[in-house]
């Protein structure tokens, strides 16, 4: 009998300086997924890689062989030390995935970005022919549950992304941002969210630096900001007050040696970095420079804890809903395996794909 196996690492089990070793770029994901899904022990596979987690979901008839394969792949990226994997099977794995899609396992509880990341992970596996009937249904169901939780609870109220929390942190540090110069390094989704949140705080000047100037212009223009090429970063750091970094660069863009030189020219004016990238964009040694303050994605936890406290009842409600849907999914699987009718309506569960994947049917576990 096939089993669902999940092996992963997240912000709950590893600090960012170790977690970034496991980060998979968009270009590296297909090769990693191919090595997993192409193994004899693996029938189907989906890999979810975000700034806060790397999780591998597989359907297998040989859990021990599949686990050995996945842990070997992860260990090769992890390096020395005891790897803090978590392992889930069957119902526990389904429940975990539904919690992830619902934003219940995120650094910022209720964040909306994770649902899109789950969708892209599934679509990548689907496009690479790594999925099958079971994982197609599982991930389509997870996306449905993620949307349902947000529709039926208020879990997403307040600061619900790393970007919004980063801006909240900037406000706590400086108070009024209307006289502050903000530099955003990167022009992706998280950079856009940061920029839009900063606009609501009426920052004095917004500048976007990016390797591709067209993308920086596309982001900065509608927001009334300036776009500059990444090569101008040293000069922009001379006038910035707050720097929010969110790129996909594999190595740091901001080096401690360069910041020391820049600070000598700033004449003691404080410089704050909020680095929400994984791998990190700013060398950790920057934090030891006088009048320079660096916060990375793990440092946002204090603000996150405040929002969790205010939304505890909604989180409990969302958790119960996600757990109920996970148990429902697994009962349905058991019924199909035993040849019994599904315990809930076929139209509610399998009638159509939520993301354009192939239609599922009642024989998906055969």
Buried (B, 14 or more C-beta within 10 A) or exposed (E): EBBBBBBBBBBEBBEBEBBBBBBBEEEEBBEBBBBBBEBEBBBBBBBBBBBBBBBBBBBBEBBEBBBEBBBEBBEEBBEEEEBBBBBBBBBBBBBBBBBBBBBBBBBBBBBBBBBEBBBBBBBBBBEBEBBBBBBBBBBBBBBBBBBBBBEEBBBBEBBBBBBBBBBBBBBEBBEEBEEBBBBBBBBBBBBBBBBBBBBEBEBEBBBBBBBEBEBBBBBBEEBEBBBBEBEEBEEBBEEBBBBBBBBBBEEBBBBBEBBBEBBEEBEEEBBBBBBBBBBBBBBBBBBEBEEBBBBBBBBBEEBBEEBBEEBEEBBEBBBEBBBEBBBBBBBBBBBBEEEEEBEEEEEEBBEEBBBEBEEBEBEBBE
